[in-house]
Protein backbone atom coordinates (compact mmCIF):
# COMPACT_ATOMS: atom_id res chain seq x y z
CA UNK A 1 0.00 0.00 0.00
CA UNK A 2 1.34 3.44 -0.88
CA UNK A 3 2.06 5.85 1.97
CA UNK A 4 1.97 8.86 -0.33
CA UNK A 5 -0.09 11.82 0.83
CA UNK A 6 -3.52 12.09 -0.78
CA UNK A 7 -3.91 15.63 -2.04
CA UNK A 8 -7.23 17.30 -1.27
CA UNK A 9 -8.08 20.22 -3.53
CA UNK A 10 -9.45 23.21 -1.63
CA UNK A 11 -10.37 26.77 -2.44
CA UNK A 12 -7.17 28.90 -2.20
CA UNK A 13 -8.60 31.23 0.46
CA UNK A 14 -9.83 28.27 2.51
CA UNK A 15 -6.42 26.62 2.32
CA UNK A 16 -4.63 29.85 3.21
CA UNK A 17 -6.89 30.29 6.24
CA UNK A 18 -6.20 26.71 7.33
CA UNK A 19 -2.47 27.43 7.28
CA UNK A 20 -2.95 30.60 9.34
CA UNK A 21 -5.08 28.84 11.97
CA UNK A 22 -2.70 25.89 12.17
CA UNK A 23 0.22 28.29 12.58
CA UNK A 24 -1.59 30.13 15.38
CA UNK A 25 -2.16 26.83 17.17
CA UNK A 26 1.47 25.74 16.83
CA UNK A 27 2.98 29.15 17.62
CA UNK A 28 0.77 29.25 20.74
CA UNK A 29 1.89 25.78 21.84
CA UNK A 30 5.57 25.78 20.87
CA UNK A 31 6.49 29.41 20.32
CA UNK A 32 7.65 31.03 17.08
CA UNK A 33 11.29 29.93 17.28
CA UNK A 34 10.43 26.26 17.81
CA UNK A 35 7.83 26.02 15.05
CA UNK A 36 8.88 25.28 11.49
CA UNK A 37 7.00 25.36 8.22
CA UNK A 38 7.49 21.60 8.18
CA UNK A 39 5.60 21.43 11.51
CA UNK A 40 2.72 23.43 10.04
CA UNK A 41 2.59 21.27 6.93
CA UNK A 42 2.69 18.08 9.00
CA UNK A 43 -0.09 19.34 11.27
CA UNK A 44 -2.30 19.89 8.21
CA UNK A 45 -1.08 16.77 6.38
CA UNK A 46 0.01 18.84 3.38
CA UNK A 47 3.35 19.40 1.66
CA UNK A 48 5.74 22.20 2.61
CA UNK A 49 5.54 23.29 -1.00
CA UNK A 50 1.85 24.01 -0.59
CA UNK A 51 2.63 26.29 2.36
CA UNK A 52 5.18 28.14 0.26
CA UNK A 53 2.60 28.60 -2.47
CA UNK A 54 0.71 30.93 -0.13
CA UNK A 55 3.52 32.33 2.03
CA UNK A 56 7.14 33.09 1.14
CA UNK A 57 8.50 32.46 4.63
CA UNK A 58 7.67 31.62 8.23
CA UNK A 59 7.87 35.34 9.03
CA UNK A 60 5.17 36.04 6.45
CA UNK A 61 2.98 33.32 7.99
CA UNK A 62 3.54 34.91 11.39
CA UNK A 63 2.43 38.33 10.11
CA UNK A 64 -0.78 36.87 8.67
CA UNK A 65 -1.33 34.91 11.87
CA UNK A 66 -0.88 38.04 13.99
CA UNK A 67 -3.54 39.82 11.95
CA UNK A 68 -5.94 36.89 12.37
CA UNK A 69 -5.14 36.76 16.08
CA UNK A 70 -6.02 40.44 16.47
CA UNK A 71 -9.35 39.87 14.71
CA UNK A 72 -10.16 37.00 17.07
CA UNK A 73 -9.43 39.13 20.15
CA UNK A 74 -11.95 41.69 18.93
CA UNK A 75 -14.55 39.00 18.26
CA UNK A 76 -14.11 37.83 21.86
CA UNK A 77 -14.60 41.22 23.48
CA UNK A 78 -17.48 42.24 21.19
CA UNK A 79 -19.73 39.40 22.27
CA UNK A 80 -23.07 40.83 23.45
CA UNK A 81 -23.95 41.15 27.12
CA UNK A 82 -27.18 40.01 28.76
CA UNK A 83 -29.85 42.70 28.88
CA UNK A 84 -29.86 44.95 31.96
CA UNK A 85 -26.35 43.91 33.03
CA UNK A 86 -24.61 46.44 35.28
CA UNK A 87 -21.61 48.34 33.95
CA UNK A 88 -19.16 46.89 36.48
CA UNK A 89 -20.11 43.37 35.38
CA UNK A 90 -19.69 44.30 31.71
CA UNK A 91 -16.29 45.79 32.50
CA UNK A 92 -15.16 42.72 34.44
CA UNK A 93 -16.33 40.39 31.67
CA UNK A 94 -14.62 42.43 28.93
CA UNK A 95 -11.26 42.35 30.71
CA UNK A 96 -11.73 38.66 31.49
CA UNK A 97 -12.50 37.82 27.84
CA UNK A 98 -9.46 39.76 26.67
CA UNK A 99 -7.00 38.09 29.03
CA UNK A 100 -8.50 34.61 28.71
CA UNK A 101 -7.77 34.72 24.99
CA UNK A 102 -4.26 36.01 25.65
CA UNK A 103 -3.57 33.23 28.18
CA UNK A 104 -4.78 30.61 25.69
CA UNK A 105 -2.21 31.88 23.18
CA UNK A 106 0.54 32.85 25.61
CA UNK A 107 3.49 31.56 23.61
CA UNK A 108 2.24 33.43 20.56
CA UNK A 109 1.90 36.65 22.55
CA UNK A 110 5.37 36.27 24.03
CA UNK A 111 6.93 35.87 20.59
CA UNK A 112 5.12 38.73 18.86
CA UNK A 113 7.44 40.68 16.62
CA UNK A 114 8.79 44.06 17.69
CA UNK A 115 8.32 46.39 14.75
CA UNK A 116 6.44 49.40 13.44
CA UNK A 117 3.96 46.95 11.91
CA UNK A 118 3.33 45.44 15.33
CA UNK A 119 2.86 48.90 16.86
CA UNK A 120 0.30 49.76 14.18
CA UNK A 121 -1.54 46.50 14.85
CA UNK A 122 -1.62 47.17 18.59
CA UNK A 123 -2.92 50.69 17.92
CA UNK A 124 -5.71 49.24 15.77
CA UNK A 125 -6.66 46.74 18.49
CA UNK A 126 -6.57 49.52 21.10
CA UNK A 127 -8.92 51.76 19.11
CA UNK A 128 -11.47 48.98 18.79
CA UNK A 129 -11.24 48.03 22.47
CA UNK A 130 -11.85 51.71 23.27
CA UNK A 131 -15.09 51.55 21.26
CA UNK A 132 -16.26 48.73 23.52
CA UNK A 133 -15.10 50.26 26.81
CA UNK A 134 -16.38 53.86 26.44
CA UNK A 135 -20.12 52.96 26.54
CA UNK A 136 -19.48 50.75 29.58
CA UNK A 137 -17.77 53.57 31.48
CA UNK A 138 -20.57 55.97 30.50
CA UNK A 139 -23.09 53.49 31.88
CA UNK A 140 -20.99 53.12 35.02
CA UNK A 141 -21.02 56.88 35.54
CA UNK A 142 -24.80 56.91 35.17
CA UNK A 143 -25.09 54.08 37.70
CA UNK A 144 -22.76 55.97 40.08
CA UNK A 145 -20.37 52.99 40.09
CA UNK A 146 -17.63 55.00 38.31
CA UNK A 147 -16.86 58.69 38.60
CA UNK A 148 -14.79 59.30 35.48
CA UNK A 149 -14.74 62.97 34.41
CA UNK A 150 -13.30 62.85 30.87
CA UNK A 151 -14.38 59.42 29.69
CA UNK A 152 -13.03 59.51 26.14
CA UNK A 153 -9.59 60.88 26.99
CA UNK A 154 -9.24 58.68 30.09
CA UNK A 155 -10.21 55.55 28.16
CA UNK A 156 -7.77 56.29 25.34
CA UNK A 157 -4.85 56.87 27.71
CA UNK A 158 -5.73 53.78 29.75
CA UNK A 159 -6.27 51.37 26.82
CA UNK A 160 -3.34 52.50 24.66
CA UNK A 161 -1.08 52.34 27.70
CA UNK A 162 -2.45 48.97 28.78
CA UNK A 163 -2.09 47.27 25.40
CA UNK A 164 1.38 48.57 24.56
CA UNK A 165 2.87 48.18 28.05
CA UNK A 166 1.49 44.67 28.43
CA UNK A 167 3.02 43.49 25.14
CA UNK A 168 6.33 45.32 25.44
CA UNK A 169 7.08 43.88 28.88
CA UNK A 170 5.80 40.34 28.36
CA UNK A 171 8.57 37.77 29.03
CA UNK A 172 9.18 34.74 26.87
CA UNK A 173 8.88 32.48 29.92
CA UNK A 174 6.69 32.33 33.02
CA UNK A 175 3.92 34.09 31.11
CA UNK A 176 1.10 33.14 33.49
CA UNK A 177 2.85 34.68 36.49
CA UNK A 178 3.45 37.82 34.45
CA UNK A 179 -0.26 38.05 33.61
CA UNK A 180 -1.23 37.38 37.23
CA UNK A 181 1.03 40.20 38.40
CA UNK A 182 -0.19 42.49 35.62
CA UNK A 183 -3.84 41.95 36.58
CA UNK A 184 -3.09 42.97 40.18
CA UNK A 185 -1.36 46.11 38.91
CA UNK A 186 -4.28 46.77 36.55
CA UNK A 187 -6.88 46.47 39.29
CA UNK A 188 -5.08 48.91 41.60
CA UNK A 189 -4.80 51.51 38.84
CA UNK A 190 -8.33 51.08 37.50
CA UNK A 191 -9.79 51.85 40.93
CA UNK A 192 -7.93 55.18 40.81
CA UNK A 193 -8.45 55.96 37.12
CA UNK A 194 -12.21 55.30 37.14
CA UNK A 195 -12.70 56.44 40.74
CA UNK A 196 -14.60 53.24 41.49
CA UNK A 197 -16.89 53.66 44.48
CA UNK A 198 -16.88 50.00 45.50
CA UNK A 199 -13.39 48.66 44.62
CA UNK A 200 -14.25 45.15 45.81
CA UNK A 201 -16.60 44.79 42.81
CA UNK A 202 -13.76 45.22 40.32
CA UNK A 203 -12.08 42.03 39.17
CA UNK A 204 -14.90 39.59 39.83
CA UNK A 205 -14.20 36.47 37.78
CA UNK A 206 -10.61 37.44 36.98
CA UNK A 207 -9.33 34.68 39.25
CA UNK A 208 -10.59 32.19 36.63
CA UNK A 209 -8.49 33.71 33.85
CA UNK A 210 -5.36 31.67 34.61
N, C-alpha and C positions, 0 to 999 in steps of 0.2 A: 504494500500500500504506500502511495506517495505521501510524504510529509510536507509537500509544498503548500504554501499559504494559498487559500482560496480567495481570490480578489473579489470584493463586493463593490460594485459601482454605486457611488452616491453622488448626490448633487454637490457641486464644489463648495457652496456656502455651508452646507450641512457638514461636509467633511472638515472644512476649516474650523468650524465651531467645535467639532469633536476634539480636534487637536488642542484647541485653546482650553477646553474644559478638562481634558486629560492632563495637560501641562499644569493647570492650576492645582489639580489634585496632587500631582507628584511634587511640584514645588512646595506645596503646603506640608507634605509628609517628609520630604527628604531635604528640602532647601534647594536653592538655585544651583549652587556649586556642585552638589552631589546628584543632580539630575542631568541625564544626557538625552540627546534626541533619540538615541537607540532605546532608552527607557520608555520614552513617550510612544515610540512606534510599537514596541513590544506590548505595552499596556493596551494599545488599541488593536493589536494583531494586524498591523500594516507594515509596509516596508519603510525604511528610513527615507528612501527616494521620494515616497509620497509626501512625507513631511516637508522635504525640501522643495517640493512643487509649490507649496503654499507659503513657506517661510524660508528665507535665505540662511538664517542662523538661529541658534538658541536664543540669542539676545532679542531677535525680532519676535520670536514666539513669546518671550517674556513681556515685551512691550504690549503685544496684543492681549496677553493674559492679564496684565495690569489694568488695561482699559475695561476688560470684561469684569474683573474683580470690583472695580469702582462702581460699575453699573449695578452689580449685585448688592453692594452695600446700600445703595440708594433704594433699591427695591425693598430691602429689609426694613429700612427706617420709614418708608412711605406706606407701610401696611396700615389700613384704617383702624381706628380705635372704636371700642364700643360706644354707643350713644350715651351721653350724659356723664362720661368719665371726667373726673376732676383733673385739673391741669398738672398737679404734682404727680399723679399716676401716669399721665401721658409722658411727662418728662422722664420719669424713672424708666418707663418701658422703652422710650426712644434710645436712651443711653445704653440700656441693657441690650437691645437689639444690635446696636452698633458694635459693642465690645464682644458680644457673643460671636458675631461673624468674624471679628478680628482674631479671637482666640482659636476658632476653628481652623483658621488659615495662618497660624502664628509664624511658621517657618517662611511662608511667602512674604508676610509683612516684614520680617526681620531681614530679608534679602532684597527688599525693594531697592531699585537703583537710585543713586543720588545724582540728579541731573536737573537741568532746567525743565525738561519734559516732565519729570516727576513733580516738580514744584507746581507746574501748570495744572497737572492732574489733581494734586491735592487742593489747589485753589478752586477747581471746578467742583470737587466733592464738598468742600467747605461751603461754597455758595448755595448748593442744593440742601445741605443740612440746615443752613440758616433759614431757608424757606419753610422748613418743617418746624423749627424751634420757635421762630418769632410768634406765630399764632398761639403756641402753647404758653409762652411767657405773657402775652397779652391777656389770655384767659386767666392765668395765675394772678395777674394784677387785679383783674375784675373780681376774682374770688378772695382777694386779700391774703393769698398764700405767699405771693411775691410782692416786692415793692421796688420794682426796677424803673428808674426814672427815664432813661433814654434807651428804650428797648432795642431799636434797630442797631444803634452804634454799639451798645453793650454786647449784643448777640454776635455781631461781626467780630469784635475784638476777641471775645471768648472762643468762638468756634475756630477762627483762623489760627489763633494761638494754640488751641487744643490740638487741632489736626496736625499742624506742622511740628510742634514740640514733641508730641507723642511719637511721630515717625522718625524724627531726627535723632532722638535719644534711645530708640528701641535697640536693645542688645541682640546679638545673634544667638545667645544662649540664655537660659533661665528666663524665658519670655513671660511665663505665667506669673512669676514673682514680680517682674517689672510691671505687668498690668495691674496686679493686686496693689502694689505700692502707688501706681499712678491714679487708681480709682480713689484711694484714700486722700491723695493730694487734691484730686478733682472735687471731691465732696466738700472738703474744707473751704476751698475757694469759691465754689458755687453758692454756699451759704452766704458768703460775704458779697459776691457779685450781684446776686438776685435778691439779697436782703430777705432771706426766707424766714418767715415768722415762726415756723415749727421745724427746726433743723432735723429733728428725729424722723420726719416723714421723707426726707431726701435719701435716696439710695435703697429704698425697699426693693428687694429682688436682686440687687446687684451681687449678693453673696452667691447666687447660683450661676454667675457668669463663668467662673473658673471650674 
